[in-house]
Each structure stands twice: as structure tokens, then as C-alpha cells.
Amino acid sequence: MDVQHLNVKLFVRDPERVNLEDFLSIFNQWIQRQVCEELLVDVADYRHVPAGPGVVLIGHEANYSMDCAGSRIGLLYNRKSALDGSTQDRIDRTMRSALLACSRLEEDPLLAGRIKFTGERILLLINDRLLCPNTDETFHELKPDLLAFSKKLFGGAGFALNRNPDPRERFNVELKAEEAFAVPDLLANLSEPAEHLSADSEGVKESKSRNREGAKTRNL
């Protein structure tokens, strides 16, 4: 499966401390300084849209945004241009870009340390309904790569893969660790050599939230 157009969203720990107006200034500064590896070109303000895109930093290869979809505020990295390498390589590069952006925001003087991101719950999406529909078949094909990458990301700690199987949603998997992680922890883990992990490795939990009675579904 040729996996492209990956998205990663990391959620803010204390959303009540977020003022989206701050990100208009911050993202414009990022454009002026070209602080990311992608070419950054513009900022779009969608604060008027309930549970919408929030504030979007538009780039040539990718967009960054303080996204409010599902009424869950977080940094969303939306990769638009194609990436080379294996599926794990592409997930790794997308995750690193998102984590580096989160790290930059956590250290931004304008925010004065008010913003911290959760590292133990990360949403991974594929923004391509044709090539990667939100089906069991897609999940089972990607599962070995998701397991191997998550083991590296969480440094061998226990984790679960949670998916909302609603066919109306894009393919999505929440990587949920059993312990808390900060952004620097995850960046450090990704710098370590990866170990092989089979789909049947012990200590890994898989969970699918069903879109039926009693299920917890998410608006992505």
C-alpha cells in the first residue's frame, strides 16, 4: 500500500489555556523566519468555524494548524506532498515534523509556557479515502508498521491502537501509551535505533471502538 498524505495530531494538555489568536502572530513569525523544513507561505484564520480548522499555517509541502476538530484542540500536521521510503519511514518523518512543531510552540516566548502537548495520545490519519479507506482491510495491512513504529515511539512502553471504524471518517488510529510522555521524550525515542516488532508481540494491545450502541466515536 502506497501510504501518503499522512496527518498527525497532538492534543493540548490544558485546552482552557489556549488563545487561538496567539497563533496568528506565531505562525506569521514562522513564515518570516522559515523555521520549518517546508516552504511556509500563508496563514488562514478559521476561528469563526465551530470545532473547525482553527488557525492554519499553509505550506507548500505541508500545513500546520492549531486544529479544533472534534472540539479537541491540538497541533495538526497535514503532509500534502509525497514522501519517499517505506511506510514506517513516512510515518516517522511525519511524526517528527509534528513533534518538532509542538516543541517549538512549547518554547515560544509569546505563549510563556502555557501550552504543553500530550505525548501519550496521538492521532494518526491518512488523508486519502480512495487509496486508504477506513476499513478493516486497511488497518490489518498497516498494523505491522503501526505496531513497530509505536513501540519505537513509546520506548517499549505498553500501548494500544484505537480505531474509529466509521466508514464516513478518514482512516484513523489513535496511538495510546499506558504512561505519560512529553514531547522531548518522544523525540528522543525516535532518535534511538528501532527494534523489530512482529504483529503478535506481547505487551501490545489493540482496541477498535465500534460505531454501535455503547461505542465511543470521534469526530475527526
Backbone bond lengths (Angstrom), bond angles and torsions (degrees), N, CA, C in turn:
res aa  C-N    CA-C-N  psi(-1)  N-CA   C-N-CA  omega(-1)  CA-C   N-CA-C  phi
1 M - - - 1.463 - - 1.528 109.59 -
2 D 1.321 116.33 127.40 1.462 121.54 -179.20 1.530 108.69 -86.75
3 V 1.325 116.23 91.59 1.460 121.74 -175.33 1.524 109.84 -84.37
4 Q 1.324 116.46 117.56 1.455 123.40 175.67 1.531 108.57 -135.43
5 H 1.326 115.64 178.38 1.467 121.87 176.60 1.530 111.87 56.59
6 L 1.323 114.50 45.75 1.463 120.58 177.87 1.522 110.79 -75.09
7 N 1.321 115.20 144.23 1.464 122.84 174.06 1.516 108.77 -123.82
8 V 1.325 116.67 143.54 1.461 122.19 174.45 1.525 108.32 -132.05
9 K 1.337 116.05 134.34 1.464 120.43 177.07 1.522 109.88 -127.51
10 L 1.339 115.17 126.41 1.457 122.32 174.12 1.522 108.17 -111.12
11 F 1.318 116.28 132.80 1.454 121.36 -172.14 1.526 112.07 -91.85
12 V 1.324 115.02 149.79 1.459 121.94 178.13 1.521 109.57 -77.37
13 R 1.336 116.42 137.27 1.474 119.99 -179.31 1.533 111.91 -67.75
14 D 1.310 117.62 -41.47 1.468 121.51 -177.37 1.524 109.18 -123.53
15 P 1.329 117.52 80.69 1.470 119.97 -174.82 1.512 114.05 -60.02
16 E 1.329 117.51 -24.92 1.465 119.63 179.80 1.525 112.09 -66.95
17 R 1.322 117.68 -14.21 1.461 121.67 179.63 1.530 112.56 -92.58
18 V 1.322 116.18 1.06 1.464 120.70 -177.15 1.530 110.25 -89.76
19 N 1.318 115.46 129.32 1.466 122.80 170.49 1.530 106.39 -117.84
20 L 1.321 116.31 106.76 1.461 120.00 -174.41 1.523 112.86 -59.79
21 E 1.308 117.48 -25.55 1.467 120.06 179.61 1.527 111.21 -59.87
22 D 1.343 117.00 -31.57 1.469 120.25 178.90 1.526 111.87 -57.20
23 F 1.316 116.62 -33.05 1.456 120.32 -172.50 1.524 112.53 -78.39
24 L 1.317 117.49 -16.51 1.459 119.51 171.78 1.525 109.48 -62.93
25 S 1.326 116.26 -45.96 1.469 120.68 179.23 1.528 111.27 -69.64
26 I 1.337 115.93 -44.82 1.468 119.84 -176.62 1.519 111.35 -62.92
27 F 1.320 117.43 -46.83 1.460 120.13 -177.54 1.535 111.46 -67.86
28 N 1.322 117.46 -34.09 1.462 119.13 175.32 1.529 111.08 -66.46
29 Q 1.317 116.72 -34.87 1.468 119.66 174.79 1.525 110.66 -65.39
30 W 1.318 116.44 -37.94 1.470 119.52 178.27 1.531 110.71 -62.61
31 I 1.329 116.54 -37.51 1.462 119.79 177.41 1.536 109.91 -64.73
32 Q 1.323 116.19 -47.15 1.464 120.22 -178.15 1.526 111.50 -60.50
33 R 1.323 116.42 -38.44 1.463 120.88 -176.59 1.526 112.75 -94.98
34 Q 1.350 117.90 -10.57 1.463 123.27 -177.65 1.536 110.18 47.06
35 V 1.343 114.36 61.12 1.462 120.72 -172.57 1.531 113.47 -80.93
36 C 1.325 117.81 -14.05 1.463 121.34 -177.88 1.527 110.09 -102.65
37 E 1.329 115.52 165.40 1.461 118.88 179.36 1.522 112.02 -72.30
38 E 1.335 116.93 -22.22 1.454 120.82 177.77 1.542 110.22 -83.71
39 L 1.319 116.32 156.65 1.457 121.43 174.14 1.526 108.32 -77.51
40 L 1.321 117.47 117.53 1.461 123.32 -177.69 1.527 108.88 -97.88
41 V 1.349 116.74 133.75 1.468 118.81 -170.10 1.523 115.63 -126.17
42 D 1.338 119.60 -28.45 1.469 118.43 -173.33 1.524 109.97 -163.02
43 V 1.340 115.31 166.19 1.463 122.37 176.10 1.521 108.52 -125.31
44 A 1.330 116.95 132.66 1.459 122.56 178.32 1.523 109.48 -116.58
45 D 1.324 116.18 134.46 1.462 122.80 -176.08 1.525 109.60 -105.56
46 Y 1.336 115.60 110.67 1.467 121.39 177.71 1.529 111.14 -116.61
47 R 1.315 116.74 28.69 1.466 119.63 -176.85 1.523 112.67 -62.97
48 H 1.319 116.61 -22.31 1.463 120.83 -179.20 1.529 112.57 -75.47
49 V 1.330 117.43 -11.87 1.470 121.17 -177.95 1.527 109.19 -90.76
50 P 1.333 119.08 117.60 1.468 120.57 178.94 1.527 111.64 -61.54
51 A 1.335 115.97 132.35 1.468 121.41 -179.82 1.528 110.93 49.34
52 G 1.331 115.58 42.37 1.457 120.99 -175.42 1.514 113.82 -107.84
53 P 1.336 116.63 -156.39 1.466 120.84 -175.73 1.521 114.88 -72.16
54 G 1.326 118.00 -11.33 1.461 120.59 178.43 1.514 112.11 71.31
55 V 1.324 116.95 -121.48 1.461 123.41 177.81 1.525 107.65 -115.90
56 V 1.333 116.22 124.40 1.465 121.41 -172.47 1.527 110.01 -115.11
57 L 1.317 115.45 127.30 1.456 122.91 171.53 1.525 106.92 -95.87
58 I 1.314 116.64 112.72 1.458 121.72 -173.36 1.522 109.61 -91.60
59 G 1.315 115.24 127.64 1.453 121.14 176.91 1.511 111.41 -122.92
60 H 1.312 115.86 168.43 1.462 120.15 179.43 1.523 111.21 -70.55
61 E 1.335 116.68 -46.83 1.463 121.36 -178.01 1.522 113.25 -92.42
62 A 1.342 116.76 -23.83 1.470 120.16 -175.65 1.526 109.70 -160.16
63 N 1.324 115.44 157.17 1.461 122.05 171.76 1.520 109.80 -109.77
64 Y 1.323 115.26 146.97 1.456 122.61 169.85 1.523 106.79 -116.61
65 S 1.325 117.27 142.08 1.463 118.00 176.89 1.520 111.09 -151.60
66 M 1.335 113.95 152.47 1.465 119.58 165.94 1.518 104.57 -91.87
67 D 1.308 114.20 96.91 1.456 123.97 -166.12 1.524 110.80 -95.18
68 C 1.337 115.68 139.94 1.469 121.13 -178.10 1.522 112.43 -115.42
69 A 1.312 118.00 13.39 1.462 121.04 -178.83 1.522 110.92 -58.22
70 G 1.326 115.22 139.78 1.456 119.89 -178.18 1.511 113.01 69.12
71 S 1.350 115.92 15.36 1.480 122.02 -177.13 1.524 111.72 57.62
72 R 1.341 116.51 29.75 1.468 122.73 177.47 1.526 107.38 -122.87
73 I 1.311 117.01 107.70 1.459 121.40 -174.83 1.520 110.08 -78.25
74 G 1.325 115.05 134.22 1.454 118.92 178.30 1.512 111.30 -169.65
75 L 1.319 114.95 170.93 1.461 121.81 176.38 1.526 108.47 -84.24
76 L 1.314 116.44 119.59 1.470 121.92 178.63 1.525 108.83 -108.92
77 Y 1.334 115.18 125.00 1.453 121.49 173.54 1.517 107.52 -105.88
78 N 1.331 116.42 120.89 1.459 122.82 -176.25 1.521 108.82 -116.57
79 R 1.343 116.02 100.88 1.456 120.80 -179.83 1.523 109.39 -77.90
80 K 1.333 116.09 125.16 1.464 120.85 -176.60 1.523 112.89 -105.31
81 S 1.312 117.35 -40.24 1.461 119.70 -178.72 1.526 110.38 -87.80
82 A 1.338 115.81 159.37 1.469 121.28 -175.10 1.528 111.48 -70.13
83 L 1.332 115.24 147.46 1.459 123.08 175.77 1.521 109.79 -112.97
84 D 1.314 116.33 147.41 1.459 121.57 175.96 1.531 110.24 -87.39
85 G 1.324 116.07 173.49 1.459 121.36 174.56 1.511 113.22 93.29
86 S 1.334 114.33 -174.52 1.465 121.54 179.66 1.522 110.09 -75.69
87 T 1.330 115.57 173.17 1.465 119.85 177.05 1.524 110.67 -59.36
88 Q 1.345 116.90 -43.68 1.466 119.07 178.38 1.525 111.45 -63.34
89 D 1.326 117.22 -39.18 1.463 120.43 177.25 1.519 110.88 -59.35
90 R 1.310 117.04 -41.76 1.464 121.51 -178.14 1.526 111.34 -70.04
91 I 1.328 116.68 -40.81 1.468 119.50 175.95 1.518 110.12 -63.12
92 D 1.330 115.90 -43.44 1.461 121.30 -179.96 1.526 111.29 -59.42
93 R 1.312 116.80 -47.72 1.465 119.78 -177.81 1.524 111.33 -65.48
94 T 1.331 116.74 -40.66 1.461 120.61 178.48 1.525 110.86 -63.75
95 M 1.337 116.36 -44.10 1.457 120.60 179.77 1.524 111.26 -63.68
96 R 1.320 117.15 -43.11 1.463 120.41 178.90 1.524 111.45 -59.73
97 S 1.321 116.47 -43.21 1.460 119.76 179.77 1.523 111.37 -61.50
98 A 1.334 116.29 -42.39 1.457 120.45 178.20 1.531 111.37 -65.20
99 L 1.331 116.65 -44.43 1.462 120.73 -179.08 1.524 111.83 -65.72
100 L 1.322 117.50 -39.46 1.463 119.98 178.26 1.525 110.86 -64.35
101 A 1.327 117.27 -37.71 1.458 120.49 176.59 1.529 110.81 -65.14
102 C 1.332 116.36 -41.88 1.467 120.17 177.62 1.528 110.94 -62.54
103 S 1.322 116.08 -42.91 1.462 120.54 178.47 1.528 110.73 -61.06
104 R 1.320 116.62 -41.92 1.461 120.99 179.34 1.527 110.95 -63.08
105 L 1.335 116.80 -39.80 1.464 120.54 178.65 1.529 111.76 -69.07
106 E 1.318 116.45 -41.21 1.468 119.37 179.41 1.529 111.78 -60.56
107 E 1.337 116.36 -28.79 1.460 121.00 -177.52 1.531 113.06 -98.55
108 D 1.332 117.81 1.28 1.462 120.06 -175.81 1.533 110.70 -69.93
109 P 1.338 117.86 128.74 1.474 120.60 -178.25 1.524 113.34 -60.65
110 L 1.324 117.60 -31.75 1.458 119.96 -179.03 1.523 111.89 -63.76
111 L 1.322 116.71 -32.00 1.467 120.86 -179.42 1.520 112.38 -86.43
112 A 1.323 117.05 -15.82 1.466 122.51 174.19 1.525 113.31 51.23
113 G 1.327 116.49 39.97 1.457 120.68 176.21 1.516 114.97 74.88
114 R 1.329 118.27 9.66 1.475 120.82 -178.06 1.519 112.81 -74.09
115 I 1.336 117.28 -22.00 1.460 120.95 -173.54 1.527 110.51 -108.85
116 K 1.327 115.30 123.09 1.454 122.36 171.72 1.529 107.68 -130.69
117 F 1.321 115.44 147.98 1.467 120.13 -177.23 1.518 110.51 -110.55
118 T 1.315 115.48 147.15 1.458 120.95 175.95 1.515 109.25 -78.78
119 G 1.318 116.37 129.95 1.450 119.91 177.72 1.506 113.58 -99.26
120 E 1.316 116.58 -7.93 1.465 119.59 -175.00 1.533 113.74 -93.98
121 R 1.337 117.00 -8.31 1.465 121.02 176.30 1.516 108.09 -134.80
122 I 1.311 116.48 109.62 1.463 121.52 -175.51 1.521 108.65 -129.21
123 L 1.318 115.04 132.66 1.461 120.46 -178.77 1.528 109.52 -98.16
124 L 1.319 115.51 125.28 1.461 122.60 176.28 1.523 108.28 -112.30
125 L 1.337 116.09 128.00 1.455 121.33 179.51 1.521 109.82 -128.58
126 I 1.336 115.41 157.62 1.455 121.11 172.77 1.519 107.26 -120.35
127 N 1.319 115.20 117.28 1.460 120.86 -173.02 1.532 110.39 -89.66
128 D 1.333 114.89 56.66 1.467 121.08 179.68 1.522 108.26 -152.96
129 R 1.321 115.85 92.24 1.468 120.32 -175.55 1.525 112.33 -70.65
130 L 1.325 117.63 -24.12 1.457 120.05 -178.16 1.524 111.47 -76.87
131 L 1.334 117.25 -51.90 1.464 120.90 -176.97 1.522 112.38 -80.03
132 C 1.334 117.21 -30.98 1.471 120.90 -177.36 1.525 109.99 -131.69
133 P 1.325 117.28 70.42 1.468 119.36 178.52 1.527 110.93 -65.19
134 N 1.310 115.89 158.55 1.464 120.90 -178.21 1.530 109.46 -82.43
135 T 1.328 114.98 76.04 1.463 121.75 -176.51 1.525 110.17 -127.72
136 D 1.337 114.93 164.26 1.466 119.82 175.19 1.528 110.86 -61.18
137 E 1.320 116.68 -36.09 1.460 120.01 -178.61 1.526 111.27 -63.09
138 T 1.334 116.59 -42.73 1.466 120.05 177.58 1.524 110.32 -62.81
139 F 1.324 115.76 -44.02 1.462 119.50 -178.45 1.528 111.24 -61.89
140 H 1.322 117.09 -46.15 1.465 119.66 -177.24 1.529 111.52 -67.37
141 E 1.324 116.90 -31.16 1.464 118.90 177.44 1.527 111.22 -70.83
142 L 1.335 116.80 -35.63 1.463 120.45 -177.83 1.526 113.32 -90.11
143 K 1.318 117.07 -12.67 1.458 121.11 -173.50 1.534 114.10 -54.37
144 P 1.339 120.66 -46.80 1.471 118.66 -179.98 1.525 113.19 -57.90
145 D 1.324 117.13 -40.95 1.458 120.29 178.29 1.523 111.41 -68.78
146 L 1.320 117.31 -38.61 1.463 120.61 178.86 1.526 111.24 -65.44
147 L 1.323 116.40 -40.17 1.461 120.40 178.31 1.526 111.29 -64.50
148 A 1.319 115.76 -47.94 1.464 119.74 -177.71 1.524 111.00 -63.53
149 F 1.330 116.33 -43.81 1.466 119.18 -179.96 1.524 111.21 -65.83
150 S 1.333 117.89 -42.57 1.463 121.14 -177.67 1.529 111.53 -65.04
151 K 1.324 116.36 -36.93 1.462 119.12 176.81 1.524 110.42 -60.58
152 K 1.319 116.73 -43.71 1.467 120.65 177.97 1.525 110.58 -66.40
153 L 1.320 117.45 -45.94 1.462 121.88 -177.50 1.520 111.87 -58.46
154 F 1.325 116.79 -42.80 1.462 121.49 -176.59 1.527 113.02 -96.13
155 G 1.323 117.05 13.64 1.455 121.37 173.66 1.514 114.55 60.51
156 G 1.333 116.42 31.06 1.462 120.04 178.81 1.511 114.33 87.35
157 A 1.337 118.50 -2.45 1.468 120.84 177.21 1.532 109.87 -69.40
158 G 1.330 116.28 158.39 1.457 120.39 178.60 1.518 111.13 -64.45
159 F 1.317 115.71 148.08 1.464 119.87 179.60 1.518 109.70 -156.49
160 A 1.311 114.99 166.53 1.469 122.03 176.26 1.516 109.20 -129.34
161 L 1.322 115.26 153.32 1.459 121.90 172.97 1.522 107.42 -108.98
162 N 1.315 116.92 112.22 1.462 121.89 -177.98 1.522 109.83 -108.79
163 R 1.316 116.39 127.11 1.468 120.55 -179.11 1.508 111.78 -124.84
164 N 1.319 116.24 136.99 1.455 121.67 170.64 1.524 107.39 -90.55
165 P 1.340 118.80 110.57 1.466 121.03 -172.68 1.526 114.75 -82.92
166 D 1.321 118.45 6.03 1.465 121.19 -179.61 1.535 109.27 -54.86
167 P 1.328 118.99 118.39 1.471 120.90 -176.61 1.529 113.16 -65.35
168 R 1.316 117.14 -14.41 1.468 119.55 177.83 1.520 111.54 -77.35
169 E 1.334 116.87 -16.16 1.456 121.35 -179.27 1.527 110.71 -92.23
170 R 1.328 115.41 158.79 1.460 119.70 170.98 1.528 109.25 -68.35
171 F 1.327 116.42 160.54 1.458 119.03 175.92 1.518 108.31 -59.09
172 N 1.331 115.51 130.65 1.458 120.72 -174.03 1.509 110.32 -145.92
173 V 1.316 115.73 143.11 1.463 122.06 172.88 1.523 107.60 -141.73
174 E 1.318 116.06 128.98 1.455 120.18 172.52 1.525 108.57 -94.56
175 L 1.325 115.50 122.25 1.456 121.36 175.66 1.525 106.69 -89.15
176 K 1.329 116.89 112.14 1.460 121.23 -172.79 1.521 110.37 -121.51
177 A 1.333 116.27 112.04 1.465 121.64 179.89 1.524 110.27 -83.45
178 E 1.325 115.51 158.33 1.460 121.01 -179.47 1.524 112.52 -86.70
179 E 1.336 117.26 -2.62 1.456 120.98 176.04 1.519 108.83 -139.26
180 A 1.333 115.30 163.42 1.464 120.34 -176.54 1.525 111.15 -74.53
181 F 1.332 115.55 144.10 1.454 122.30 175.87 1.520 109.02 -134.44
182 A 1.328 115.85 141.28 1.456 121.65 171.28 1.522 108.73 -97.09
183 V 1.322 115.62 163.18 1.462 120.42 -179.13 1.530 112.26 -56.59
184 P 1.346 120.18 -45.44 1.475 119.03 178.90 1.523 113.36 -60.99
185 D 1.350 117.37 -32.07 1.469 120.49 177.51 1.531 110.46 -61.54
186 L 1.321 116.12 -44.53 1.457 120.17 -176.88 1.525 111.46 -69.29
187 L 1.318 116.72 -40.01 1.460 119.42 177.03 1.527 110.65 -62.19
188 A 1.335 116.48 -39.38 1.466 120.18 177.97 1.528 110.68 -65.47
189 N 1.329 117.05 -40.91 1.462 120.32 179.77 1.527 111.61 -63.16
190 L 1.321 116.69 -38.58 1.459 119.89 -179.45 1.526 112.03 -70.70
191 S 1.319 116.48 -16.83 1.460 120.40 177.51 1.523 112.23 -83.13
192 E 1.345 116.04 -13.50 1.462 120.42 179.89 1.527 110.32 -82.34
193 P 1.348 117.89 151.18 1.471 120.22 176.53 1.519 110.74 -59.89
194 A 1.313 116.32 139.72 1.465 120.69 -179.29 1.519 110.69 -78.90
195 E 1.333 116.42 146.82 1.454 122.54 173.96 1.519 108.80 -107.31
196 H 1.336 115.42 147.98 1.463 119.45 179.61 1.523 110.53 -68.09
197 L 1.319 115.87 138.06 1.459 121.57 177.23 1.513 109.16 -136.80
198 S 1.312 116.84 123.25 1.458 120.12 177.00 1.514 109.72 -84.66
199 A 1.334 115.72 164.85 1.462 120.34 -178.74 1.515 111.81 -67.23
200 D 1.328 118.73 -15.88 1.458 121.55 -178.02 1.522 113.03 -104.55
201 S 1.362 117.01 14.21 1.462 119.32 -177.52 1.514 111.24 -61.34
202 E 1.332 115.76 145.74 1.448 120.89 179.52 1.516 109.85 -73.76
203 G 1.340 116.54 157.41 1.447 121.62 175.62 1.516 114.09 85.47
204 V 1.343 117.95 0.90 1.453 121.36 179.88 1.517 108.30 -111.22
205 K 1.321 115.71 130.32 1.446 121.09 -179.65 1.518 109.66 -107.96
206 E 1.307 116.04 143.84 1.464 121.03 175.06 1.511 107.66 -120.64
207 S 1.321 116.50 134.14 1.453 120.64 179.54 1.510 109.57 -138.49
208 K 1.338 117.08 133.38 1.457 121.50 173.67 1.517 107.99 -117.85
209 S 1.348 116.22 124.46 1.451 120.23 175.56 1.512 107.89 -86.07
210 R 1.289 117.12 117.73 1.456 122.58 -175.50 1.533 110.44 -82.71
211 N 1.292 115.95 142.77 1.458 121.99 178.08 1.529 109.37 -86.81
212 R 1.346 114.71 58.53 1.449 122.15 -179.05 1.514 108.37 -135.32
213 E 1.336 116.74 -171.39 1.467 120.54 179.83 1.514 110.21 -58.19
214 G 1.324 116.20 128.78 1.451 121.47 178.25 1.498 113.60 85.92
215 A 1.329 117.57 -3.88 1.466 118.72 -177.79 1.516 110.02 -83.78
216 K 1.324 114.56 153.77 1.440 120.31 173.76 1.517 107.42 -102.71
217 T 1.312 115.95 111.02 1.452 119.91 179.22 1.504 109.05 -106.33
218 R 1.320 114.99 153.97 1.450 120.67 -177.34 1.515 109.43 -122.15
219 N 1.326 116.02 142.55 1.463 121.17 171.92 1.504 107.30 -90.36
220 L 1.317 118.37 113.92 1.461 123.11 -175.20 1.515 110.15 -100.84
